[in-house]
Amino acid sequence: MFKNFLFPNSRMKYVKKNHENECKDCGCIFCNIAKDDPKTPTKKLYQDDTLMVVMNIYPYNVGHLQIVPVRHVVWFDELTKKERVAIVEMINKTVKLIRKVETPVAMNIGLNMAGDCAGGSITHLHVHVVPRYKRDFGFMEVTNSTRVIVEPIEETYKKLMKNAKILGGK
C-alpha cells in the first residue's frame, strides 16, 4: 500500500464539487442515442419510453450489450421504481438474447454510475452485460494489450437484431 500521504488543503473543494449535472444536454452519447441523433454512431437493439438496449461499439467481447435508462440519470438511487424494475427485467431478457445468439460459458453484469471516477467514460448510468467465452484472452491480449474481437460488429448486430423480439416490442 502507500507509504506516504499528501493532504493538500485546496483539493477537497474540487473533489466535493457536484460535477454530475454538468453533463445534462451537453452531448451525452446515451442521450443522443435515445433521441436518434443521426450523428451519433449506434447499434440500438431496443428502445421504449423507459430504457434502451445498445451494443457497445467498443466491446469487451462479442455480444457485449448495454442497458441504459432513456432519462439522463447518474446514480442508481435517482432511478424511479419503474426504471429499476425495467432494468432488472431487461437484464434477464438480454441474457436470454445473448445465450440464444452466441455461446457464452459465463457472463459479467456490471452497473456504471457517475462516469470516469467509477471506471467508465460516460456519466449516464448504464448496465453492461458481457458474455464470456473459454479462451477469450489470447496472445494479443496478454502480450500486446490489444483486444481481438473475433466477429465483426455488423455480423453480431445482424444476429442480435434477428432475435431482438426477445427484448420486447415488435
OpenMM code with the backbone's topology and positions (N, CA, C; nanometers):
from openmm import Vec3, app, unit

residues = "MET PHE LYS ASN PHE LEU PHE PRO ASN SER ARG MET LYS TYR VAL LYS LYS ASN HIS GLU ASN GLU CYS LYS ASP CYS GLY CYS ILE PHE CYS ASN ILE ALA LYS ASP ASP PRO LYS THR PRO THR LYS LYS LEU TYR GLN ASP ASP THR LEU MET VAL VAL MET ASN ILE TYR PRO TYR ASN VAL GLY HIS LEU GLN ILE VAL PRO VAL ARG HIS VAL VAL TRP PHE ASP GLU LEU THR LYS LYS GLU ARG VAL ALA ILE VAL GLU MET ILE ASN LYS THR VAL LYS LEU ILE ARG LYS VAL GLU THR PRO VAL ALA MET ASN ILE GLY LEU ASN MET ALA GLY ASP CYS ALA GLY GLY SER ILE THR HIS LEU HIS VAL HIS VAL VAL PRO ARG TYR LYS ARG ASP PHE GLY PHE MET GLU VAL THR ASN SER THR ARG VAL ILE VAL GLU PRO ILE GLU GLU THR TYR LYS LYS LEU MET LYS ASN ALA LYS ILE LEU GLY GLY LYS".split()
positions = [
    Vec3(0.0840, -0.1183, 0.0000),
    Vec3(0.0000, 0.0000, 0.0000),
    Vec3(0.0881, 0.1239, 0.0000),
    Vec3(0.0310, 0.2378, 0.0226),
    Vec3(0.1056, 0.3644, 0.0196),
    Vec3(0.1879, 0.3822, 0.1466),
    Vec3(0.3089, 0.4337, 0.1301),
    Vec3(0.3930, 0.4643, 0.2452),
    Vec3(0.3773, 0.6101, 0.2864),
    Vec3(0.3424, 0.6955, 0.1920),
    Vec3(0.3315, 0.8386, 0.2191),
    Vec3(0.1956, 0.8910, 0.1748),
    Vec3(0.1479, 0.9944, 0.2429),
    Vec3(0.0217, 1.0589, 0.2085),
    Vec3(0.0431, 1.2094, 0.2024),
    Vec3(-0.0225, 1.2736, 0.1083),
    Vec3(-0.0155, 1.4178, 0.0933),
    Vec3(-0.1558, 1.4730, 0.1144),
    Vec3(-0.1718, 1.5728, 0.1984),
    Vec3(-0.3014, 1.6314, 0.2281),
    Vec3(-0.3065, 1.7779, 0.1828),
    Vec3(-0.3290, 1.8042, 0.0518),
    Vec3(-0.3364, 1.9437, 0.0074),
    Vec3(-0.4723, 2.0045, 0.0454),
    Vec3(-0.4726, 2.1144, 0.1148),
    Vec3(-0.5959, 2.1771, 0.1635),
    Vec3(-0.6904, 2.2203, 0.0518),
    Vec3(-0.6386, 2.2619, -0.0614),
    Vec3(-0.7239, 2.3155, -0.1676),
    Vec3(-0.7942, 2.2072, -0.2503),
    Vec3(-0.7542, 2.0846, -0.2441),
    Vec3(-0.8073, 1.9788, -0.3315),
    Vec3(-0.9499, 1.9372, -0.2961),
    Vec3(-0.9870, 1.9388, -0.1692),
    Vec3(-1.1182, 1.8896, -0.1267),
    Vec3(-1.2325, 1.9684, -0.1904),
    Vec3(-1.2180, 2.0965, -0.2094),
    Vec3(-1.3237, 2.1778, -0.2698),
    Vec3(-1.3560, 2.1254, -0.4107),
    Vec3(-1.2533, 2.0950, -0.4885),
    Vec3(-1.2742, 2.0423, -0.6234),
    Vec3(-1.3341, 1.9015, -0.6187),
    Vec3(-1.2820, 1.8164, -0.5329),
    Vec3(-1.3285, 1.6781, -0.5243),
    Vec3(-1.4755, 1.6717, -0.4864),
    Vec3(-1.5185, 1.7575, -0.3947),
    Vec3(-1.6569, 1.7542, -0.3472),
    Vec3(-1.7539, 1.8311, -0.4366),
    Vec3(-1.7027, 1.9061, -0.5330),
    Vec3(-1.7898, 1.9810, -0.6230),
    Vec3(-1.8830, 1.8841, -0.6941),
    Vec3(-2.0086, 1.9211, -0.7094),
    Vec3(-2.1067, 1.8366, -0.7754),
    Vec3(-2.0903, 1.8511, -0.9269),
    Vec3(-2.0220, 1.7561, -0.9886),
    Vec3(-1.9973, 1.7585, -1.1323),
    Vec3(-2.1052, 1.6831, -1.2102),
    Vec3(-2.1863, 1.6047, -1.1419),
    Vec3(-2.2730, 1.5115, -1.2124),
    Vec3(-2.3768, 1.5772, -1.3022),
    Vec3(-2.4251, 1.6958, -1.2703),
    Vec3(-2.5259, 1.7598, -1.3540),
    Vec3(-2.4649, 1.8391, -1.4687),
    Vec3(-2.3335, 1.8435, -1.4768),
    Vec3(-2.2686, 1.9161, -1.5848),
    Vec3(-2.2938, 1.8509, -1.7199),
    Vec3(-2.3330, 1.7260, -1.7223),
    Vec3(-2.3483, 1.6535, -1.8481),
    Vec3(-2.4850, 1.6741, -1.9125),
    Vec3(-2.5827, 1.7163, -1.8387),
    Vec3(-2.7169, 1.7301, -1.8944),
    Vec3(-2.7137, 1.8209, -2.0165),
    Vec3(-2.7692, 1.7715, -2.1256),
    Vec3(-2.7785, 1.8455, -2.2514),
    Vec3(-2.6435, 1.8899, -2.3059),
    Vec3(-2.5357, 1.8221, -2.2703),
    Vec3(-2.4033, 1.8621, -2.3197),
    Vec3(-2.3542, 1.7709, -2.4297),
    Vec3(-2.4362, 1.6791, -2.4735),
    Vec3(-2.3913, 1.5868, -2.5763),
    Vec3(-2.3640, 1.4474, -2.5233),
    Vec3(-2.4283, 1.4085, -2.4148),
    Vec3(-2.4150, 1.2723, -2.3620),
    Vec3(-2.4473, 1.1741, -2.4742),
    Vec3(-2.3569, 1.0800, -2.4987),
    Vec3(-2.3764, 0.9859, -2.6088),
    Vec3(-2.5046, 0.9042, -2.5919),
    Vec3(-2.5374, 0.8636, -2.4696),
    Vec3(-2.6595, 0.7854, -2.4495),
    Vec3(-2.7847, 0.8701, -2.4708),
    Vec3(-2.7821, 0.9957, -2.4279),
    Vec3(-2.8963, 1.0849, -2.4540),
    Vec3(-2.9133, 1.1054, -2.6043),
    Vec3(-2.8016, 1.1199, -2.6753),
    Vec3(-2.8078, 1.1363, -2.8206),
    Vec3(-2.8635, 1.0117, -2.8886),
    Vec3(-2.8226, 0.8947, -2.8423),
    Vec3(-2.8748, 0.7703, -2.8996),
    Vec3(-3.0245, 0.7603, -2.8734),
    Vec3(-3.0674, 0.7935, -2.7518),
    Vec3(-3.2102, 0.7873, -2.7182),
    Vec3(-3.2928, 0.8808, -2.8056),
    Vec3(-3.2333, 0.9932, -2.8464),
    Vec3(-3.3028, 1.0906, -2.9328),
    Vec3(-3.2836, 1.0604, -3.0814),
    Vec3(-3.2220, 0.9479, -3.1126),
    Vec3(-3.1945, 0.9085, -3.2514),
    Vec3(-3.1154, 1.0144, -3.3281),
    Vec3(-3.0173, 1.0739, -3.2617),
    Vec3(-2.9292, 1.1713, -3.3267),
    Vec3(-2.8528, 1.1018, -3.4388),
    Vec3(-2.8707, 1.1450, -3.5648),
    Vec3(-2.8050, 1.0771, -3.6768),
    Vec3(-2.6524, 1.0883, -3.6756),
    Vec3(-2.5976, 1.1832, -3.5996),
    Vec3(-2.4522, 1.1997, -3.5935),
    Vec3(-2.3868, 1.1084, -3.4903),
    Vec3(-2.4671, 1.0401, -3.4109),
    Vec3(-2.4140, 0.9548, -3.3048),
    Vec3(-2.4146, 0.8092, -3.3495),
    Vec3(-2.2974, 0.7470, -3.3595),
    Vec3(-2.2942, 0.6067, -3.4025),
    Vec3(-2.3598, 0.5169, -3.2978),
    Vec3(-2.4394, 0.4227, -3.3444),
    Vec3(-2.5067, 0.3333, -3.2513),
    Vec3(-2.5449, 0.2028, -3.3185),
    Vec3(-2.5610, 0.1043, -3.2361),
    Vec3(-2.6172, -0.0247, -3.2750),
    Vec3(-2.7286, -0.0532, -3.1743),
    Vec3(-2.8380, 0.0221, -3.1878),
    Vec3(-2.9501, 0.0097, -3.0944),
    Vec3(-3.0337, -0.1126, -3.1298),
    Vec3(-3.0642, -0.1932, -3.0282),
    Vec3(-3.1446, -0.3134, -3.0464),
    Vec3(-3.2889, -0.2943, -3.0017),
    Vec3(-3.3093, -0.2032, -2.9067),
    Vec3(-3.4428, -0.1876, -2.8472),
    Vec3(-3.4509, -0.0522, -2.7789),
    Vec3(-3.5707, 0.0077, -2.7831),
    Vec3(-3.5973, 0.1268, -2.7025),
    Vec3(-3.7469, 0.1384, -2.6781),
    Vec3(-3.7824, 0.1738, -2.5561),
    Vec3(-3.9184, 0.2129, -2.5237),
    Vec3(-3.9099, 0.3459, -2.4494),
    Vec3(-4.0143, 0.3855, -2.3791),
    Vec3(-4.0112, 0.5158, -2.3115),
    Vec3(-3.9252, 0.5167, -2.1855),
    Vec3(-3.8828, 0.4001, -2.1374),
    Vec3(-3.8074, 0.3899, -2.0129),
    Vec3(-3.6597, 0.3600, -2.0335),
    Vec3(-3.6289, 0.2673, -2.1234),
    Vec3(-3.4888, 0.2279, -2.1411),
    Vec3(-3.4613, 0.1828, -2.2824),
    Vec3(-3.3336, 0.1624, -2.3084),
    Vec3(-3.2909, 0.1115, -2.4384),
    Vec3(-3.1794, 0.0092, -2.4174),
    Vec3(-3.1602, -0.0739, -2.5190),
    Vec3(-3.0519, -0.1706, -2.5199),
    Vec3(-2.9692, -0.1422, -2.6440),
    Vec3(-2.8395, -0.1228, -2.6230),
    Vec3(-2.7485, -0.0944, -2.7338),
    Vec3(-2.6281, -0.1874, -2.7249),
    Vec3(-2.5687, -0.2125, -2.8404),
    Vec3(-2.4411, -0.2842, -2.8412),
    Vec3(-2.3337, -0.1850, -2.8018),
    Vec3(-2.2362, -0.2315, -2.7280),
    Vec3(-2.1188, -0.1488, -2.7026),
    Vec3(-2.0378, -0.1495, -2.8319),
    Vec3(-2.0170, -0.0311, -2.8919),
    Vec3(-1.9448, -0.0288, -3.0201),
    Vec3(-1.7940, -0.0445, -3.0018),
    Vec3(-1.7488, -0.0461, -2.8763),
    Vec3(-1.6109, -0.0825, -2.8419),
    Vec3(-1.6186, -0.1970, -2.7420),
    Vec3(-1.6648, -0.3144, -2.7887),
    Vec3(-1.6998, -0.4228, -2.6964),
    Vec3(-1.5806, -0.4867, -2.6267),
    Vec3(-1.6076, -0.5369, -2.5059),
    Vec3(-1.5095, -0.6183, -2.4344),
    Vec3(-1.5061, -0.7577, -2.4953),
    Vec3(-1.6223, -0.7982, -2.5517),
    Vec3(-1.6369, -0.9306, -2.6111),
    Vec3(-1.7502, -0.9274, -2.7127),
    Vec3(-1.7579, -1.0291, -2.7958),
    Vec3(-1.8679, -1.0427, -2.8909),
    Vec3(-1.9996, -1.0486, -2.8140),
    Vec3(-2.0963, -0.9660, -2.8533),
    Vec3(-2.2274, -0.9667, -2.7892),
    Vec3(-2.2392, -0.8780, -2.6667),
    Vec3(-2.1413, -0.7933, -2.6403),
    Vec3(-2.1431, -0.7021, -2.5245),
    Vec3(-2.2553, -0.5993, -2.5426),
    Vec3(-2.3534, -0.6044, -2.4541),
    Vec3(-2.4685, -0.5133, -2.4605),
    Vec3(-2.4698, -0.4190, -2.3408),
    Vec3(-2.5409, -0.3072, -2.3585),
    Vec3(-2.5589, -0.2108, -2.2507),
    Vec3(-2.7075, -0.1783, -2.2388),
    Vec3(-2.7555, -0.1756, -2.1161),
    Vec3(-2.8933, -0.1376, -2.0854),
    Vec3(-2.8868, 0.0019, -2.0256),
    Vec3(-2.9639, 0.0944, -2.0828),
    Vec3(-2.9492, 0.2350, -2.0484),
    Vec3(-3.0871, 0.2976, -2.0261),
    Vec3(-3.1091, 0.3658, -1.9129),
    Vec3(-3.2341, 0.4409, -1.8992),
    Vec3(-3.2374, 0.5519, -2.0043),
    Vec3(-3.3547, 0.5779, -2.0615),
    Vec3(-3.3683, 0.6856, -2.1601),
    Vec3(-3.3440, 0.8206, -2.0925),
    Vec3(-3.3969, 0.8366, -1.9730),
    Vec3(-3.3783, 0.9613, -1.8976),
    Vec3(-3.2343, 0.9685, -1.8482),
    Vec3(-3.1741, 1.0854, -1.8558),
    Vec3(-3.0362, 1.1009, -1.8080),
    Vec3(-3.0349, 1.0891, -1.6556),
    Vec3(-2.9763, 0.9803, -1.6073),
    Vec3(-2.9665, 0.9505, -1.4647),
    Vec3(-2.8205, 0.9186, -1.4355),
    Vec3(-2.7697, 0.9687, -1.3231),
    Vec3(-2.6302, 0.9455, -1.2859),
    Vec3(-2.6183, 0.8359, -1.1806),
    Vec3(-2.7050, 0.8387, -1.0801),
    Vec3(-2.6958, 0.7479, -0.9655),
    Vec3(-2.8133, 0.6507, -0.9623),
    Vec3(-2.7896, 0.5296, -0.9150),
    Vec3(-2.8930, 0.4274, -0.9054),
    Vec3(-3.0109, 0.4735, -0.8202),
    Vec3(-2.9834, 0.5456, -0.7126),
    Vec3(-3.0933, 0.5889, -0.6248),
    Vec3(-3.1760, 0.7024, -0.6853),
    Vec3(-3.1372, 0.7526, -0.8013),
    Vec3(-3.2170, 0.8529, -0.8723),
    Vec3(-3.3175, 0.7885, -0.9679),
    Vec3(-3.3040, 0.6581, -0.9902),
    Vec3(-3.3974, 0.5881, -1.0780),
    Vec3(-3.5343, 0.5805, -1.0126),
    Vec3(-3.6387, 0.5881, -1.0933),
    Vec3(-3.7736, 0.5645, -1.0425),
    Vec3(-3.7905, 0.4140, -1.0223),
    Vec3(-3.8920, 0.3766, -0.9493),
    Vec3(-3.9191, 0.2337, -0.9302),
    Vec3(-3.9442, 0.1673, -1.0648),
    Vec3(-4.0172, 0.2345, -1.1532),
    Vec3(-4.0439, 0.1803, -1.2872),
    Vec3(-3.9137, 0.1553, -1.3624),
    Vec3(-3.8189, 0.2479, -1.3545),
    Vec3(-3.6900, 0.2314, -1.4220),
    Vec3(-3.6092, 0.1162, -1.3631),
    Vec3(-3.6072, 0.1066, -1.2285),
    Vec3(-3.5330, -0.0018, -1.1632),
    Vec3(-3.5876, -0.1384, -1.2036),
    Vec3(-3.7187, -0.1523, -1.2003),
    Vec3(-3.7823, -0.2793, -1.2366),
    Vec3(-3.7551, -0.3110, -1.3836),
    Vec3(-3.7687, -0.2112, -1.4694),
    Vec3(-3.7453, -0.2317, -1.6132),
    Vec3(-3.6016, -0.2763, -1.6400),
    Vec3(-3.5057, -0.2174, -1.5697),
    Vec3(-3.3649, -0.2554, -1.5887),
    Vec3(-3.3415, -0.4001, -1.5484),
    Vec3(-3.3937, -0.4401, -1.4339),
    Vec3(-3.3742, -0.5785, -1.3880),
    Vec3(-3.4404, -0.6764, -1.4842),
    Vec3(-3.5610, -0.6442, -1.5289),
    Vec3(-3.6281, -0.7310, -1.6258),
    Vec3(-3.5496, -0.7382, -1.7565),
    Vec3(-3.4933, -0.6246, -1.7992),
    Vec3(-3.4184, -0.6221, -1.9246),
    Vec3(-3.2856, -0.6968, -1.9125),
    Vec3(-3.2256, -0.6967, -1.7953),
    Vec3(-3.1055, -0.7789, -1.7763),
    Vec3(-3.1388, -0.9243, -1.8081),
    Vec3(-3.2491, -0.9724, -1.7560),
    Vec3(-3.2918, -1.1090, -1.7811),
    Vec3(-3.3117, -1.1340, -1.9306),
    Vec3(-3.3765, -1.0407, -1.9987),
    Vec3(-3.4028, -1.0570, -2.1422),
    Vec3(-3.2739, -1.0516, -2.2248),
    Vec3(-3.1813, -0.9642, -2.1878),
    Vec3(-3.0564, -0.9567, -2.2643),
    Vec3(-2.9733, -1.0838, -2.2455),
    Vec3(-2.9751, -1.1390, -2.1261),
    Vec3(-2.9057, -1.2664, -2.1029),
    Vec3(-2.9658, -1.3741, -2.1934),
    Vec3(-3.0995, -1.3799, -2.2007),
    Vec3(-3.1658, -1.4775, -2.2882),
    Vec3(-3.1262, -1.4557, -2.4343),
    Vec3(-3.1249, -1.3300, -2.4773),
    Vec3(-3.0887, -1.2985, -2.6159),
    Vec3(-2.9459, -1.3423, -2.6473),
    Vec3(-2.8538, -1.3046, -2.5615),
    Vec3(-2.7135, -1.3398, -2.5852),
    Vec3(-2.6953, -1.4913, -2.5861),
    Vec3(-2.7593, -1.5598, -2.4931),
    Vec3(-2.7455, -1.7061, -2.4877),
    Vec3(-2.8067, -1.7737, -2.6101),
    Vec3(-2.9092, -1.7126, -2.6683),
    Vec3(-2.9690, -1.7704, -2.7896),
    Vec3(-2.8792, -1.7480, -2.9115),
    Vec3(-2.8183, -1.6306, -2.9206),
    Vec3(-2.7429, -1.5920, -3.0403),
    Vec3(-2.5968, -1.6367, -3.0347),
    Vec3(-2.5362, -1.6294, -2.9197),
    Vec3(-2.3949, -1.6650, -2.9036),
    Vec3(-2.3851, -1.7896, -2.8145),
    Vec3(-2.2656, -1.8304, -2.7816),
    Vec3(-2.2473, -1.9486, -2.6966),
    Vec3(-2.1550, -1.9174, -2.5792),
    Vec3(-2.1933, -1.8222, -2.4947),
    Vec3(-2.1057, -1.7903, -2.3817),
    Vec3(-2.1064, -1.9024, -2.2787),
    Vec3(-1.9959, -1.9113, -2.2049),
    Vec3(-1.9891, -2.0078, -2.0952),
    Vec3(-2.0157, -1.9390, -1.9616),
    Vec3(-2.0177, -1.8051, -1.9646),
    Vec3(-2.0442, -1.7258, -1.8440),
    Vec3(-2.0800, -1.5838, -1.8887),
    Vec3(-2.1165, -1.4992, -1.7926),
    Vec3(-2.1441, -1.3584, -1.8213),
    Vec3(-2.1047, -1.2726, -1.7033),
    Vec3(-2.0671, -1.1487, -1.7340),
    Vec3(-2.0464, -1.0465, -1.6324),
    Vec3(-2.1543, -0.9421, -1.6510),
    Vec3(-2.2141, -0.8994, -1.5414),
    Vec3(-2.3127, -0.7922, -1.5442),
    Vec3(-2.2647, -0.6869, -1.4455),
    Vec3(-2.2490, -0.5634, -1.4956),
    Vec3(-2.1963, -0.4570, -1.4106),
    Vec3(-2.2688, -0.3263, -1.4339),
    Vec3(-2.2825, -0.2482, -1.3289),
    Vec3(-2.3534, -0.1203, -1.3316),
    Vec3(-2.2532, -0.0070, -1.3187),
    Vec3(-2.2524, 0.0840, -1.4142),
    Vec3(-2.1647, 0.2013, -1.4078),
    Vec3(-2.2466, 0.3243, -1.3704),
    Vec3(-2.1990, 0.3956, -1.2681),
    Vec3(-2.2621, 0.5198, -1.2236),
    Vec3(-2.1560, 0.6277, -1.2140),
    Vec3(-2.1901, 0.7473, -1.2522),
    Vec3(-2.1107, 0.8678, -1.2280),
    Vec3(-1.9813, 0.8761, -1.3070),
    Vec3(-1.9689, 0.8010, -1.4147),
    Vec3(-1.8612, 0.8240, -1.5100),
    Vec3(-1.7223, 0.7826, -1.4717),
    Vec3(-1.6257, 0.8689, -1.5045),
    Vec3(-1.4845, 0.8296, -1.5032),
    Vec3(-1.4295, 0.7893, -1.3674),
    Vec3(-1.4767, 0.8449, -1.2613),
    Vec3(-1.4268, 0.8021, -1.1299),
    Vec3(-1.4686, 0.6586, -1.0984),
    Vec3(-1.5734, 0.6117, -1.1642),
    Vec3(-1.6207, 0.4751, -1.1444),
    Vec3(-1.5601, 0.3793, -1.2465),
    Vec3(-1.4670, 0.4273, -1.3255),
    Vec3(-1.4034, 0.3427, -1.4256),
    Vec3(-1.4715, 0.3479, -1.5608),
    Vec3(-1.5727, 0.4325, -1.5753),
    Vec3(-1.6413, 0.4474, -1.7034),
    Vec3(-1.6169, 0.5843, -1.7621),
    Vec3(-1.6483, 0.5993, -1.8874),
    Vec3(-1.6253, 0.7278, -1.9527),
    Vec3(-1.7533, 0.8072, -1.9715),
    Vec3(-1.8676, 0.7485, -1.9376),
    Vec3(-1.9978, 0.8125, -1.9607),
    Vec3(-2.0670, 0.8319, -1.8265),
    Vec3(-2.1114, 0.9542, -1.7998),
    Vec3(-2.1746, 0.9859, -1.6717),
    Vec3(-2.3139, 0.9249, -1.6599),
    Vec3(-2.3812, 0.9004, -1.7694),
    Vec3(-2.5160, 0.8439, -1.7742),
    Vec3(-2.5111, 0.6990, -1.7226),
    Vec3(-2.5883, 0.6678, -1.6194),
    Vec3(-2.5940, 0.5325, -1.5632),
    Vec3(-2.6222, 0.4301, -1.6732),
    Vec3(-2.5551, 0.3171, -1.6683),
    Vec3(-2.5816, 0.2090, -1.7629),
    Vec3(-2.5330, 0.0759, -1.7062),
    Vec3(-2.5910, -0.0313, -1.7576),
    Vec3(-2.5576, -0.1668, -1.7150),
    Vec3(-2.4885, -0.2383, -1.8310),
    Vec3(-2.3737, -0.2962, -1.8047),
    Vec3(-2.3032, -0.3775, -1.9040),
    Vec3(-2.3438, -0.5233, -1.8858),
    Vec3(-2.3741, -0.5905, -1.9961),
    Vec3(-2.3960, -0.7344, -1.9959),
    Vec3(-2.2921, -0.7903, -2.0934),
    Vec3(-2.1920, -0.8585, -2.0377),
    Vec3(-2.0762, -0.9018, -2.1163),
    Vec3(-2.0669, -1.0539, -2.1167),
    Vec3(-2.0894, -1.1144, -2.2342),
    Vec3(-2.0713, -1.2590, -2.2422),
    Vec3(-1.9238, -1.2959, -2.2311),
    Vec3(-1.8966, -1.4091, -2.1709),
    Vec3(-1.7586, -1.4571, -2.1563),
    Vec3(-1.7485, -1.5932, -2.2247),
    Vec3(-1.6352, -1.6157, -2.2857),
    Vec3(-1.6107, -1.7365, -2.3631),
    Vec3(-1.4827, -1.8022, -2.3147),
    Vec3(-1.4752, -1.9338, -2.3311),
    Vec3(-1.3486, -2.0011, -2.2997),
    Vec3(-1.2419, -1.9409, -2.3881),
    Vec3(-1.1296, -1.9176, -2.3302),
    Vec3(-1.0150, -1.8634, -2.4023),
    Vec3(-1.0431, -1.7274, -2.4640),
    Vec3(-1.1137, -1.6375, -2.3919),
    Vec3(-1.1311, -1.5058, -2.4508),
    Vec3(-1.0087, -1.4181, -2.4432),
    Vec3(-0.9048, -1.4643, -2.3786),
    Vec3(-0.7772, -1.3935, -2.3819),
    Vec3(-0.6755, -1.4803, -2.4536),
    Vec3(-0.6036, -1.4199, -2.5455),
    Vec3(-0.5018, -1.4928, -2.6200),
    Vec3(-0.3711, -1.4153, -2.6229),
    Vec3(-0.2900, -1.4481, -2.7191),
    Vec3(-0.1569, -1.3902, -2.7325),
    Vec3(-0.1601, -1.2372, -2.7390),
    Vec3(-0.2455, -1.1804, -2.8251),
    Vec3(-0.2507, -1.0343, -2.8429),
    Vec3(-0.2913, -0.9631, -2.7134),
    Vec3(-0.3903, -1.0159, -2.6443),
    Vec3(-0.4370, -0.9528, -2.5207),
    Vec3(-0.3295, -0.9568, -2.4127),
    Vec3(-0.2625, -1.0696, -2.4012),
    Vec3(-0.1652, -1.0883, -2.2942),
    Vec3(-0.0349, -1.0138, -2.3221),
    Vec3(0.0133, -1.0196, -2.4451),
    Vec3(0.1454, -0.9637, -2.4738),
    Vec3(0.1437, -0.8240, -2.5332),
    Vec3(0.0317, -0.7832, -2.5929),
    Vec3(0.0313, -0.6575, -2.6661),
    Vec3(-0.0778, -0.5602, -2.6211),
    Vec3(-0.1504, -0.5917, -2.5139),
    Vec3(-0.2578, -0.5054, -2.4640),
    Vec3(-0.3541, -0.4663, -2.5751),
    Vec3(-0.3855, -0.5605, -2.6620),
    Vec3(-0.4744, -0.5367, -2.7759),
    Vec3(-0.5874, -0.6378, -2.7712),
    Vec3(-0.7100, -0.5880, -2.7706),
    Vec3(-0.8266, -0.6760, -2.7659),
    Vec3(-0.8596, -0.7235, -2.9062),
    Vec3(-0.8776, -0.8527, -2.9234),
    Vec3(-0.9167, -0.9101, -3.0512),
    Vec3(-1.0630, -0.9515, -3.0395),
    Vec3(-1.1481, -0.8907, -3.1210),
    Vec3(-1.2899, -0.9277, -3.1258),
    Vec3(-1.3046, -1.0213, -3.2446),
    Vec3(-1.3487, -1.1433, -3.2195),
    Vec3(-1.3397, -1.2498, -3.3192),
    Vec3(-1.4496, -1.2453, -3.4258),
    Vec3(-1.5458, -1.1556, -3.4108),
    Vec3(-1.6539, -1.1461, -3.5086),
    Vec3(-1.6778, -0.9989, -3.5395),
    Vec3(-1.6944, -0.9615, -3.6661),
    Vec3(-1.7228, -0.8213, -3.6985),
    Vec3(-1.8512, -0.7734, -3.6300),
    Vec3(-1.8500, -0.6507, -3.5803),
    Vec3(-1.9637, -0.5977, -3.5040),
    Vec3(-2.0919, -0.5975, -3.5871),
    Vec3(-2.0825, -0.5736, -3.7167),
    Vec3(-2.2015, -0.5752, -3.8027),
    Vec3(-2.2658, -0.7135, -3.8069),
    Vec3(-2.1837, -0.8159, -3.8101),
    Vec3(-2.2344, -0.9532, -3.8123),
    Vec3(-2.3059, -0.9863, -3.6810),
    Vec3(-2.2456, -0.9478, -3.5705),
    Vec3(-2.3084, -0.9699, -3.4393),
    Vec3(-2.4401, -0.8935, -3.4308),
    Vec3(-2.4394, -0.7682, -3.4771),
    Vec3(-2.5604, -0.6842, -3.4741),
    Vec3(-2.6736, -0.7506, -3.5531),
    Vec3(-2.6449, -0.8008, -3.6716),
    Vec3(-2.7480, -0.8661, -3.7538),
    Vec3(-2.8070, -0.9864, -3.6807),
    Vec3(-2.7223, -1.0674, -3.6188),
    Vec3(-2.7708, -1.1852, -3.5457),
    Vec3(-2.8577, -1.1445, -3.4260),
    Vec3(-2.8138, -1.0422, -3.3547),
    Vec3(-2.8913, -0.9967, -3.2389),
    Vec3(-3.0246, -0.9367, -3.2828),
    Vec3(-3.0224, -0.8540, -3.3880),
    Vec3(-3.1463, -0.7915, -3.4359),
    Vec3(-3.2468, -0.8959, -3.4848),
    Vec3(-3.1972, -1.0025, -3.5440),
    Vec3(-3.2834, -1.1098, -3.5924),
    Vec3(-3.3645, -1.1709, -3.4774),
    Vec3(-3.3110, -1.1631, -3.3563),
    Vec3(-3.3749, -1.2212, -3.2379),
    Vec3(-3.4164, -1.1170, -3.1347),
    Vec3(-3.4149, -0.9887, -3.1713),
    Vec3(-3.4403, -0.8799, -3.0772),
    Vec3(-3.5822, -0.8813, -3.0192),
    Vec3(-3.6720, -0.9559, -3.0779),
    Vec3(-3.8080, -0.9645, -3.0222),
    Vec3(-3.8054, -1.0170, -2.8788),
    Vec3(-3.7011, -1.0883, -2.8434),
    Vec3(-3.6845, -1.1372, -2.7055),
    Vec3(-3.6847, -1.0188, -2.6072),
    Vec3(-3.6342, -0.9028, -2.6531),
    Vec3(-3.6248, -0.7851, -2.5665),
    Vec3(-3.7594, -0.7166, -2.5448),
    Vec3(-3.8564, -0.7440, -2.6300),
    Vec3(-3.9879, -0.6820, -2.6193),
    Vec3(-4.0218, -0.6083, -2.7466),
    Vec3(-4.1403, -0.5548, -2.7511),
    Vec3(-4.1807, -0.4800, -2.8695),
    Vec3(-4.2163, -0.5722, -2.9838),
    Vec3(-4.1919, -0.5232, -3.1032),
    Vec3(-4.2349, -0.5941, -3.2251),
    Vec3(-4.1510, -0.7154, -3.2541),
] * unit.nanometer
topology = app.Topology()
chain = topology.addChain("A")
for resn in residues:
    res = topology.addResidue(resn, chain)
    for name in ("N", "CA", "C"):
        topology.addAtom(name, app.Element.getBySymbol(name[0]), res)
